[in-house]
Amino acid sequence: MVNPDGTLIGNTGALNLRPNSITGYVVSDTGTVTQRSLEDTTLQLPLERFTGFARGEFDLSEAVTLYGQVNFAHSTSDQLAESGATQSVVDPIRIRADNPFVTPDLRIALNSRPNPIGSLIYYFNTGRIGQLRIRQDYDVGQGLFGVKGKLGSSLRYDVYASYGETHQDEVTLNSVSRTRLNAVLNGVGANGVADGGRSVCAGGYDPFAFAPVSQSCSDYLSLDTTNRYRFNQTVMQANLSGNLFALPGGAAAFAIGAEYRRNAYRADVDPRNAPTPTAVLGVTTSPDAVGTSGARSSRGDVEVRELYGELALPLLKDTPFFHSLDLSLAYRYSDYNTIGGTHTYKASGNWSPIRGAGIRGGYSRAIRAPALGELFSPSSGATGGNWPGIGRRWRPLRCNRLGTRRPCGGCGPCARCRPVHRDRRARGFDRIPIGIMAERTPHSVSATSTLMRRRPTAIPLGWCCNLPSPNRCSGRCPSQWITIISA
């Protein structure tokens, strides 16, 4: 830290601190020197919102009713930050030691280093170049249309389809280009001597000053970035419900249905906000926009097809010790494009011996498939996440036991594990598993269908034994690996 006259400040203890109205320096209770912004900022987020909604129904007959609804919402926020962006510790800005703006006191400190001509790391805020401003626009729309009605005296049906989209545009104004800032800080004139960027923009850029930079340098260093996010949802559903037969407690009722859902997500991150891959796997450089760790563009979708049914059985009613006794059964089969098919079910009972008192119990099975955001949210950070195909669509590996627990020579009891073949719904490309692990036990190979993200390029798929005959394995049981490739 430096004073306006170029002398150095001791960060702890405020040694040699010479503050004035333009520095913004303040000393905390612990004696640490910090810097506050001198710019105006937005105290409350300014927000404009417009909404519209319409719904209508039309009875064609007692058995057929058409209905539909549409809604739309638009909102805009425009926030002015109190300063510019703060340089992150990842991939810091560096200043060459012979920069002409290096102050005399700082020059003495630099020359005392083992390598006097080495560059120095520069942590700063970009407020002198331009005040950060963030504008966000949201558009949300949905349409739903269906038909419902009666079939006979006791059956009711409802069939509908809906589609909705959400658009978000995030514009950041007055960001600073890392590439151009490095070019200015380390600029060299025609004579081969460091000129502090004077050959690039008027006046160059003094990294140790407090006054705003020239308009020429501000225009050269500033950039505006735009990130666009798109989410859409498609739902189609058909339901049929009604009564089946009479029971002592009342009419047995049922409900069955089928549903299709597709949620799709796309994030188009401005390339200047995205980290750049390097030759080292898992390592990227910081984005060109200063002060952000960055994120990479991503896209993907989750589709599920479901069949379900429920049965309500009122077994007894208004009898001694049985004010009511009900049984409920439910089942659902879901087929995901990410985790495959799965079953869920429920069985529950409700016994009320007298009015106002009851005992309930049940057993159920539920699952939670990975959500859209968990699978396809943009990978953030300036390091990591740089494995091929990140943000792509993947199909998990399913492993099946093909062998039996029987002796097989030197390998001991063993089984085989293999991946499921190409998904026919893959629309023309392979979906390689994101991370299904196969665990070896002393007697067999079992598959664990746990979805894991950001695994290394090579993922162990299992230990496989060849079974040319019922009683022996040929050779050892080698570990099998697969390399993830981009979809």
N, C-alpha and C positions, 0 to 999 in steps of 0.2 A: 504494500500500500504506500502511496506517495501523497505528499502535500501539494497544494497548487504551485509552490515554489520549487518542486522537484526533490525535496528532501524526503527521506524514508521515514515510515511510521512503524513503531513496534506494535504488532497486532494485539498482543496481550500486554496490558498495563498502560496502553495509550501513550507510549513513550514518543516524544517529539511530535505529538499531534498538534496541528495548527489549523483547526477548522475555520471555515467561513461560510457564507450563505450559499455558495455554489457547490460545496463538496458533499453535503448531506451526511457527513460522518456523525455518528452518535456512539456513546460509550455505554455498554450495558452495565448492570450491577456487578458483574464479575470482572469488569475492567477490559472486556473485549471490544475492539473497535468494529463496528458494522456500518453499513451505509443504507440510508433510507432514500426512497424515491421522492423527488421534488415535483413530480407531475400529478395532475389531476387524474382521477380514475372513476370508474363506475361504482357507486355505492350499492345500487340495487340493479339487478339484471333487467335491462329494458326488454320487454317481450310484447309482441303483437300477435294476436291469434284470431283467426276467422274460422268458423265452423258452419257446416250445413248438414241437415239430416232430413230424410223423407222416407215414409213407409206407406204402403198401400196394400189393400186386400180386395179381391174381386171374387164373388161367389158365382161360379158358373151354374152350380146346382147344389142340392143338399149334400151331395157326395164329393164335390170337387170345389176347392177354394184355391185360387191363385194368390200368391203374395210375393212381395218384394220390398227391399229397402236399400237405400244408398246413403252413404255418409262420406263427408270430406272435411278435412281440417288442414289449415295452413298456419304455421307459426314461424316467426322470425325473431331472433335475438341478436343483439349487436353490443358487444362488450369491449370496453377500452381498458386495457391493462394499466397498472400503475407505472410500469416501466417496460423495458424491452425483455428479450429472452436472456436467461442466464446460461452461460457456457457450462456444459456438463463436464464431469470428470473423465468421461469416456472420450478417447481420441481428442485431447485438448488442442487448443490453438497454440502455436509456437511462434516466437519472435526471434529473428536472427540477432546475434549479439552485437553486430555492427549497425543496427538500426539507428538512424540519426536522432530519433526522439528519446533514446535512452538517456536518462538524467545523469549528471555527474556523480551523485551519491550512489545511484544504482550501478553505474559503470565500475565504481570501486568494488562493490559487492560481487559483480560478475567476474572481475579480474582475479578475485581471491579464490575462485573455484579451481579444482584440478585441471579442468578444461575450460579456459577463459573464453574460447571462441564458440563454445557450445550454445545452442539455442536455449531460450528460457520459456517456460510454460506460462500462458497468459489466461487467467480466469477473470471474467468480466461480465458486464451486463450490456446488452445492445441498445439501451435507452438513448444513448447519445446519437445513434444512427436513426432511430425511429421508434415511436411508441407502439407497442404490440396491440393489435386490434383483431378480434375474432368475431366473425359473423356466421350464424348457423340458420339454415332454412330447412323446415320440415314440411313435407306434404304427405298426408295419410288419407287413403281412400279405400272404400270397400263397397262391393255390391253383392247382394244376396237375393236369390230368386228360388221359389219353390212352389210345390203343390201339396195340399193336404186335404183330408176328408175322411169319410166313412166307407167301410166295406161291409155291407149287411147291417145287422143290428148291434154287433158288439165289437167289431174290429175298426181300428183307426190307423191311418197311414200318414206319413209325412216324408216327403222327398225334397231335398233342396241342394243347391250348389252355391258356393260363395267364393269370391276372389278379392284379395286385398293387397295393396302395395304401400310401402313406406319408403320415402325418398328423403335422404338427409345429405345436404351439401354443407361442408365445413370449410370456410374460407378464412385463412390467416393472413392478415395484412402486415407489412413491415417486418417480415422475417429477414434474417441476414444470411447471405450465402457464405458458407464455410470456405468454399473454393476461392471465391473472390476476395474474402477477407485475408486469407493466407497470401494471395497474390499482392494485395496492398501492403500488408505488414512486412512482407519479404521482398518488396519491389526493388528492382535495380535499374538505375538510369542507363543512358546510352554510353556513359563512360565506365560502366561496370561497377559503380559504387552504389551501395544501398542508399535509396532515397526516401524510404518510408512511404512509398506509394505515390509520390508526387508525379511520377511519370504515368500513373494510371488515372488519377482523378485530382482535381484542383486542391492543392494544399496537402495532399496525402492524408494519412490517418495517424494521429498522435495517440497511441494507446494509453498514455498516462495523463491526458488532459481531461478536463471536466466540461468544457463548452461543447455544444453540438458540432458535428462535423460539417463540412461544406455541403451545399446542395448537390454538387457534382459527385462527391463521394457517397452521399446518402442514396442518390439514384443508382449508382453503380453497385453498391453493396446490398440494397434492399431487394427483396423478392416477395411475391404473393403466391401462396400455395392453396390448393383446393383438394380436399379429400371427399369422395362421393361414396355413399353407402346405400345399398338397395336391399330391401327385404320384401318378399312376396309370399303369400299363403294361398293355397287352393284347398278347398274342402268340399267333398261330395258325400252326402249321407242319406241313407234310406232307413226308415223305421216302420215297424208294424207292431201293434200292441192290441190287446183285447183280453177277453175271458175265454177259458177253455171248457171247464166243467164245474159242477157244484161240489163243494165239500161241506162237512158239518159246520165249519167256521165261516163259510161264504164261498164266493166264486174264485176258483184258481185263475190267476192272471199271468199273462206272459208278455214279454217284449223281446223282439229280435231285431237285428239291424246289421248294416254293413256301412263301412266308412272308408274313405280314401282321403289322406292328408299329404300335402307336400309343402314343406317350408324351404325356401331357397334364400340364400344370402350371397351378396357380392360386395366386396369392399375394394374400391379402386383408389389406392393411396397415391397421392402425388409423388412421382419419382424422387423429388427433392426432399420428401419426408421419409423416404425409405432407405434403410441401410443397404450397403452394397456388399455382395458376397466377395470373399477373398479366396485365395487358393487353399487356405486352411479350412477343413471341414468344421462347421459349427462356429466360425468366426466371421463377423462382418465389420465393415467400417461404419462410422457414424454417418447419418444423413447429411446432405448438403445444408439443410436448414439448421442453423445453430440453435442449441438449447432444447432439442428433442432427442430422445433415444430412438425414435422412429418406429415404424411398423411396415409390414409388407402386405401387398395386396393379397386378397384371398377370396375364395368363392366355394360354394358347395351347396348341397341340398340334402334334406332328410325326407324320405318317403315312407309311408306306412299304409298298409292295407289291413283292415280289421273286420272280423266277424264276431258278433257278440249276441248273447241272449241272457234273459233273466226270467226266473219263475218264482212267483209268490204263491205260497200254499197256506191258506188259513185253515189249520187242521181242526181246531175246536173253538167254541165260543159259547159263553154264558152257560157253562156246566159247572158242577161242584169242583172246586179247586182249579178250575180252568176258565177264568174270565175270558182269556184268549190264549191261543197257542198258534204261533205262526212260524213257518219255515221259509227261508229265502235262499235260492240257489242262483248263482251267476257264473258265467264263463265268457272269456274273451280270448280270441286268437289274434295276434298281431304279427305281421310280416314286415320287418324293417329292411330297408336297403343297406343299413349299416351293421346291424347285429343279427339279421336273419329272423327266423320265426321264433315266437315265444308264446307261452300259455300263461294266463292268469285266471284265477277262479276265486269264488267265495261261497261259503256255506254258513248261514247264521240262523239262529233261532231266538224267539222272543216268547217267554212264558210269563203271563200275568195271572197269578192265582186269584187275586182280588183286584177290584178297581183301585188304581193308584199305586200299586206295587208290582214290580216286574223284575225278571231276571233275563239277561241277554247273554248270549255267547256265540262265538263263531270262529271260523278258521278261514284264512285267506292267503293268497299268494299274489305279490305285486312285484313289478320290475320297473326300473327307470332306465330307459335307453339314453345314451349320451345326447345332450341337447345340441341344437344347431350352433350356439355360441361356443360350446366346449370343443366342438370339432373344427369349426371354420373361422373363429375370430382371428383377426390379423395378428400375426406373431409380432410381439413388441420387443424392443431392445436392440442395442447396437452389437450385441454378441449373442451367439447361440441361435438356434432355430434354422441354421443354414444347412438343412439336409434336403436332398432332392425331393421335389414333389410336395413341399410344405404347402398347406392350404388347399390341397387337391382332394378329390374324392377317393375314398378307400373302402374296400370291403374286408371285414375281419376274416381271419382264418378260422375255419372250423376243423377240428381234429376228431377223427372217429377211431375207436378201437377196432382194429381189423384182426388182431391176433387173439389168442386165448392164453390163459395162465397155465402153460404146460412147459415141461422142460425142453430146452432147445440148445443143448450143447454148452459151449463155453460162455455163451451170453447169459445163461440162466433164463428163467421164465421171462418172456418178453412179449411185446405187442408192437404194432406199427402205427404210425401217425402220419396222415397225409393231408394236404390242403384240399379244400373243395375246389372244383374246377371253376373256370371263368363264369362269373355271374351273367346270365343271359340278358339281364336288364342293364348291363353296363354301357349300353349304347355305343359299342364300337371300341371300347378301350378296356384294358385290364385294370382291376382294382386290387392292388397289392395290400396285404394287411398292414395296419398301422402298428400293431404290436400284440400278437397273440403268443403267449408263452406256453411251451409244452414242458412239463416237469417230469423228470425221471425218478421213479421209485425203485426199490430193490426188485420189484416183481413185474412192473408194467410201466407203460407210458400213459399219463393222463393229461388231458388238455385243459387249460384254464382260460376261459374266454373273457379275459380282462382287457378292456381297451386301454392302451397306454399311448401317450403322445410323446413325440420328440425322442424316440428311441434312436440309437445309432443306426448307421446304414445297414449293418448286418444284424439280423435278429435271429436268435436261435429258435428253430421251429420244432425241434424234438430229437429224440434218439430213435433210430429206426433199425429194425432187424429184418434181414431178408429171411424168408421162410420157405426154402425150396422143398423141405420135407417136414412132416409134422413134428419131428423130434430133434431137429438141430438147426442152428443158425449158420449161415455161411460167413465166416470171418467175424470181425468185431462189430459192435453196435456203434457206428459213427454218429457224431453230432452233425445235424443238417443245418445249413444256413441259407438264407435268401437275401438278396440285395434289393433294397427299396429303389424303385425307379419312378420317375415322374409319370403321372397319369396322362 
